[in-house]
Amino acid sequence: MSDWLLYRRWVFANGWSECIGLGATGVLGWWVMRITGEPSSVVAVLRTALLGVAGGMLFEGILVGYAQARVLRAWDADFHSGPWIGPILGTPQMFVLRRYARPAGRWVLANALAWAVGMPVVFLGAGAVPHETSTAVAIMIVGLTCLAAGIAVGAVHGLFLIKLLPASGG
């Protein structure tokens, strides 16, 4: 597989999986807030964060990891994903990558830079939802925001990936 085919597949995989994964995280957070109400204490804030964000991030991580691993298995059928479970685990991903590429330590930097680009997209998109909008419009804005964030993140760490991995897999 050529570097640019790998890159395009990587960006696409990150785009769709973050669209669904980040979107689900947002919906879960909204749902928890709706059920528990606005948190009024530190404990309530932590509980809401644990239920909404952590639960959503687990789903997001598994989904993104699945999408990323599929791309890497297409690059090399012998690719073993190990702990490849998404965007918040750049260090464990580095340990998997070092079996295929040196210096894999750059992967941690790649994730940090990718999310330095992706998180402003998330915050800008979340802030773009008008308070008096319909649910359908809010879902559309959030979905497009999550897609754009995933594409941005995939585009950044995808550039690192094609430089780290050999030109073609096994």
Residue, then its C-alpha position, 0 to 999 in steps of 0.5 A: m500500500s502506498d504512503w498516500l493510500l495509507y494516509r487517505r485511509w487513515v484520515f477517513a477512518n479517524g474522521w468517521s470514527e471520531c464523528i460517531g465516537l465524539g458524537a456519542t460522548g457528547v450525547l452521553g454527557w448531555w443525557v447524564m446532565r439531563i438526568t442528574g441536573e446541573p452539578s452543584s458540588v465538586v462531587a457532583v461535577l466529578r460524578t457527571a464527568l465520570l459517567g458522561v465523559a469517561g463512559g463516552m471516551l471509552f466507547e470513542g477509544i474502542l471505536v477509533g481504535y477499531a478503525q485505526a487497526r483496520v487501516l493498519r491491518a490493510w497495510d500489513a495483514d500481520f499487524h497485531s493491534g494489542p492495546w490500540i484503543g484510541p486517541i487518549l492512549g498515544t503511549p500504549q500505541m507507541f509500544v505497539l508501533r515500535r514493533y513496526a517502526r523506529p523511532a516509534g516514540r514520535w507517536v506520542l508527540a504526533n497524538a499531542l500535536a493532532w489533538a492540539v489541532g482537533m480540540p479547538v475544532v471541538f470547542l469552536g463547533a460546540g460553541a457554534v450551537p445556538h441556544e434556541t436551535s432545534t435538536a436536528v440542527a444541533i445534531m447536525i452541527v455537532g456531527l459535522t464538528c466531530l467529523a471535522a475534528g476527526i479528519a483534522v486529528g487523523a490528518v496530523h498524526g497520519l503524516f507522522l504515521i506514514k513517516l514512521l512506517p515502512a512504505s508498504g506493510g507485510 
